[in-house]
C-alpha cells in the first residue's frame, strides 16, 4: 500500500495530482491519500482530507511506501516507523508554502541517505516507478537521547551551557523540579 500525505497546514495539489495521475496510468488501486484542504480531488486513488493521529500512524505503519511533502513531522514519523519515504518538497515560488525551508530540509535528507527525495514531478514519477527498490531506513528512536534531555534540563534549570564533560547519567524520572519562585502570571 502507498500512503500519501500532504500534512495538515497547507494544500499541496501538485503532489496529489502527480500521484493520482501515476496511479491511474499504472492501474494502482493500493494508494490512499490524506489531501488536506487542497482544491484538487483525486480521481484514481482513495482519499480523505484529514486523519486523526492514530489512523495516520496506522496507515503509515502499514505502508510499503510513504509519499509526502518534506515536513518534519511526517519525516520523523516515517523514520521512527522505519517506512520507506519519498518526499517532494513544497516550493515557495509556487505558493505551496511561505518560503523554501522544505527544499533545504529535502537537500539535507538526501545527503543523509535515509529518505528518497524528488525535487520535481518527473523525479517523483521515476522514483515511484522504482518503489520496489526503495529500502526502509533503520527505525530511529521515538524519543530524544538521555544526554540531550539532560543538557536541556540543566540549561532550563540552571542556565548552564553544556560542559566539555559527559552529561549526567541520572535518569530524568528521578529528578524533582524545583518550585517556581517567580509569581508573575501570564495575562489571559
C-alpha positions as CSV (number, residue, x, y, z in Angstrom):
1,X,0.0,0.0,0.0
2,X,1.2,3.5,-0.8
3,X,0.3,6.2,1.7
4,X,0.4,9.8,0.5
5,X,0.2,12.7,3.0
6,X,0.4,16.4,2.5
7,X,0.3,17.3,6.2
8,X,-2.3,19.5,7.9
9,X,-1.2,23.0,7.3
10,X,-1.4,23.8,3.6
11,X,-2.8,22.3,0.4
12,X,-0.3,20.5,-1.9
13,X,-2.3,19.9,-5.0
14,X,0.9,19.3,-7.2
15,X,1.8,16.2,-5.1
16,X,-1.8,14.9,-5.0
17,X,-2.3,15.4,-8.8
18,X,1.0,13.8,-9.7
19,X,0.4,10.6,-7.6
20,X,-3.2,10.4,-8.7
21,X,-2.3,10.5,-12.4
22,X,0.5,8.0,-11.8
23,X,-1.9,5.6,-10.0
24,X,-4.4,5.9,-12.8
25,X,-1.9,5.4,-15.6
26,X,-0.5,2.3,-13.9
27,X,-3.8,0.8,-12.6
28,X,-2.7,1.1,-9.0
29,X,-5.6,0.5,-6.6
30,X,-3.4,0.4,-3.5
31,X,-2.9,4.2,-3.0
32,X,-4.5,6.1,-0.1
33,X,-4.0,9.9,0.3
34,X,-4.5,12.4,3.0
35,X,-5.0,15.5,0.9
36,X,-5.8,18.3,3.4
37,X,-7.8,21.3,2.2
38,X,-6.5,21.3,-1.3
39,X,-8.7,22.1,-4.3
40,X,-7.6,19.0,-6.3
41,X,-9.9,16.0,-5.8
42,X,-8.2,12.7,-6.8
43,X,-10.0,10.5,-9.4
44,X,-7.9,7.3,-9.2
45,X,-7.0,6.9,-5.6
46,X,-8.8,6.6,-2.3
47,X,-8.5,9.8,-0.2
48,X,-9.6,11.8,2.8
49,X,-8.9,15.4,3.8
50,X,-7.7,14.7,7.3
51,X,-6.8,11.7,9.5
52,X,-6.8,11.6,13.3
53,X,-3.3,10.9,14.7
54,X,-4.0,7.3,15.5
55,X,-5.2,6.4,12.0
56,X,-2.4,8.5,10.5
57,X,0.2,6.3,12.3
58,X,-1.6,3.1,11.4
59,X,-1.7,4.0,7.7
60,X,1.9,5.0,7.7
61,X,2.9,1.8,9.6
62,X,1.0,-0.4,7.1
63,X,2.5,1.4,4.0
64,X,5.1,-0.1,1.7
65,X,5.9,3.4,0.7
66,X,5.1,6.8,2.1
67,X,5.0,9.7,-0.4
68,X,4.9,13.1,1.3
69,X,5.8,16.7,1.5
70,X,9.1,17.4,3.3
71,X,7.5,18.4,6.6
72,X,9.5,17.3,9.7
73,X,6.5,15.8,11.5
74,X,5.9,13.4,8.6
75,X,9.6,12.7,8.0
76,X,10.2,11.9,11.7
77,X,7.2,9.7,12.0
78,X,8.2,7.7,8.8
79,X,11.8,7.3,10.1
80,X,10.5,6.3,13.6
81,X,8.3,3.6,12.0
82,X,11.1,2.6,9.6
83,X,9.0,3.2,6.5
84,X,10.5,3.9,3.0
85,X,9.9,7.6,2.4
86,X,9.8,9.6,-0.8
87,X,9.4,13.3,-0.4
88,X,8.6,16.1,-2.8
89,X,9.3,19.4,-1.1
90,X,6.8,22.3,-1.3
91,X,8.1,25.3,-3.2
92,X,7.7,28.9,-2.0
93,X,7.7,30.3,-5.6
94,X,4.6,28.1,-6.3
95,X,2.9,29.4,-3.2
96,X,2.8,25.9,-1.7
97,X,4.5,27.2,1.4
98,X,5.7,30.5,2.8
99,X,9.3,30.0,1.9
100,X,11.7,27.3,0.6
101,X,12.5,25.7,4.0
102,X,11.3,22.3,2.7
103,X,13.8,22.4,-0.1
104,X,16.6,23.0,2.4
105,X,15.3,20.1,4.5
106,X,15.0,17.9,1.5
107,X,18.6,18.6,0.5
108,X,19.8,17.6,3.9
109,X,17.6,14.5,4.0
110,X,19.1,13.4,0.6
111,X,22.6,13.9,2.0
112,X,21.8,11.7,5.0
113,X,20.5,8.9,2.7
114,X,17.5,7.8,4.7
115,X,15.0,9.4,2.5
116,X,14.4,9.4,-1.2
117,X,13.9,13.0,-2.5
118,X,12.3,14.2,-5.7
119,X,12.7,17.9,-6.4
120,X,10.1,17.9,-9.3
121,X,7.3,15.8,-10.7
122,X,9.5,13.9,-13.2
123,X,11.8,12.8,-10.4
124,X,8.8,11.8,-8.3
125,X,7.3,9.6,-11.1
126,X,10.7,8.0,-11.7
127,X,11.1,7.1,-8.0
128,X,7.6,5.8,-7.7
129,X,8.2,3.5,-10.7
130,X,11.3,2.1,-8.9
131,X,9.5,2.0,-5.5
132,X,10.2,-1.7,-5.0
133,X,13.9,-0.9,-4.9
134,X,13.5,1.7,-2.1
135,X,14.6,0.2,1.1
136,X,13.3,1.1,4.5
137,X,15.6,3.1,6.8
138,X,16.6,1.7,10.2
139,X,14.0,3.0,12.6
140,X,15.0,5.9,14.8
141,X,14.2,6.3,18.4
142,X,10.8,7.8,19.3
143,X,12.4,10.0,22.0
144,X,15.4,12.2,22.4
145,X,18.6,10.7,23.8
146,X,19.1,11.0,27.5
147,X,22.2,13.1,27.1
148,X,20.2,15.7,25.1
149,X,17.3,15.7,27.6
150,X,19.8,16.1,30.5
151,X,21.6,19.0,28.7
152,X,18.3,20.8,28.1
153,X,17.1,20.1,31.7
154,X,20.3,21.6,33.1
155,X,20.1,24.6,30.8
156,X,16.5,25.3,31.8
157,X,17.1,24.7,35.5
158,X,20.5,26.4,35.9
159,X,21.1,28.4,32.7
160,X,24.2,26.2,32.4
161,X,25.6,25.8,29.0
162,X,26.9,22.3,28.1
163,X,30.2,21.4,29.6
164,X,33.0,19.6,27.8
165,X,32.5,16.6,30.0
166,X,29.9,13.9,29.7
167,X,26.3,14.7,30.6
168,X,24.7,13.5,33.8
169,X,23.6,9.9,33.7
170,X,20.9,10.4,36.3
171,X,17.5,9.3,34.9
172,X,15.2,12.2,34.3
173,X,12.3,10.4,36.2
174,X,14.3,10.8,39.5
175,X,14.9,14.5,39.1
176,X,12.4,16.6,41.0
177,X,11.8,20.1,39.6
178,X,12.4,22.9,42.0
179,X,9.4,25.0,42.9
180,X,8.9,28.2,40.9
181,X,9.9,31.4,42.7
182,X,8.6,33.8,40.1
183,X,5.0,34.7,40.9
184,X,4.2,36.5,37.7
185,X,1.2,35.2,35.7
186,X,0.6,35.5,32.0
187,X,-2.2,37.8,31.0
188,X,-5.2,35.9,29.8
